[in-house]
Amino acid sequence: MTGTKIPFTPEQAPCGKRSGGERLVDDDGYGLVIRDQFFECGCRRIRHEYHDGSIHLSAIRHDGKRVKDPIEPDHGK
């Protein structure tokens, strides 16, 4: 698997600030899909889809605290 990093324009980060950053997209072609967002402010949004169809979503603020992030539709970004 080789990930692709794509820059994104500022959007609301898990801390509430608007921040740009990079989106990492990785796919093994067999059902494992990793989509992580790394914000310039230090926050991170994680979406991992596994081979069995389960999905793990989480958001971490730049200070290391996990937050309940509203679930947004995945547009394949």
C-alpha positions as CSV (number, residue, x, y, z in Angstrom):
1,M,0.0,0.0,0.0
2,T,1.2,3.4,-0.9
3,G,-0.6,6.4,0.5
4,T,-1.3,9.6,-1.3
5,K,-1.1,13.0,0.5
6,I,-3.4,15.7,-0.8
7,P,-3.4,19.2,0.6
8,F,-6.8,20.6,1.5
9,T,-8.1,24.2,2.0
10,P,-9.0,25.4,5.4
11,E,-12.0,23.8,7.0
12,Q,-13.2,23.3,10.6
13,A,-10.8,21.2,12.6
14,P,-11.8,19.1,15.6
15,C,-10.7,22.0,17.9
16,G,-13.2,24.4,16.2
17,K,-10.6,26.5,14.4
18,R,-10.4,26.7,10.6
19,S,-7.2,25.1,9.4
20,G,-5.8,23.7,6.2
21,G,-3.6,20.6,6.1
22,E,-3.0,17.3,4.3
23,R,-5.3,14.4,3.7
24,L,-3.7,10.9,3.6
25,V,-5.6,8.4,1.4
26,D,-4.5,4.8,1.3
27,D,-6.3,1.7,-0.2
28,D,-5.1,-1.9,-0.5
29,G,-7.7,-2.7,-3.1
30,Y,-9.3,-5.5,-0.9
31,G,-11.4,-3.3,1.4
32,L,-9.0,-1.6,3.7
33,V,-9.3,2.2,3.2
34,I,-7.5,4.7,5.3
35,R,-8.4,8.4,5.2
36,D,-6.7,10.6,7.7
37,Q,-6.7,14.4,7.9
38,F,-3.7,16.1,9.4
39,F,-4.5,19.8,10.2
40,E,-1.9,22.5,10.4
41,C,-3.1,23.4,13.9
42,G,-2.1,19.8,15.0
43,C,-5.6,18.3,15.1
44,R,-6.3,15.0,13.4
45,R,-9.4,13.3,12.0
46,I,-9.3,9.5,11.3
47,R,-11.5,7.3,9.2
48,H,-10.4,3.7,8.7
49,E,-12.6,1.2,6.8
50,Y,-11.6,-2.5,7.4
51,H,-11.9,-5.6,5.2
52,D,-14.9,-6.8,7.2
53,G,-16.9,-3.6,6.5
54,S,-16.4,-2.1,9.9
55,I,-15.5,1.6,10.2
56,H,-13.5,3.4,12.9
57,L,-14.0,7.1,13.2
58,S,-12.2,9.4,15.6
59,A,-11.0,13.0,16.0
60,I,-8.2,14.3,18.1
61,R,-7.6,17.9,19.0
62,H,-4.1,19.5,18.8
63,D,-3.8,19.2,22.6
64,G,-4.2,15.4,22.4
65,K,-7.8,15.2,23.7
66,R,-10.3,13.1,21.8
67,V,-13.5,14.8,20.7
68,K,-16.8,13.6,19.6
69,D,-16.7,14.9,16.0
70,P,-20.0,15.1,14.0
71,I,-20.1,12.3,11.4
72,E,-20.0,13.8,8.0
73,P,-20.7,12.1,4.7
74,D,-17.6,10.6,3.0
75,H,-17.2,12.2,-0.4
76,G,-14.1,10.2,-1.3
77,K,-11.8,13.1,-0.7
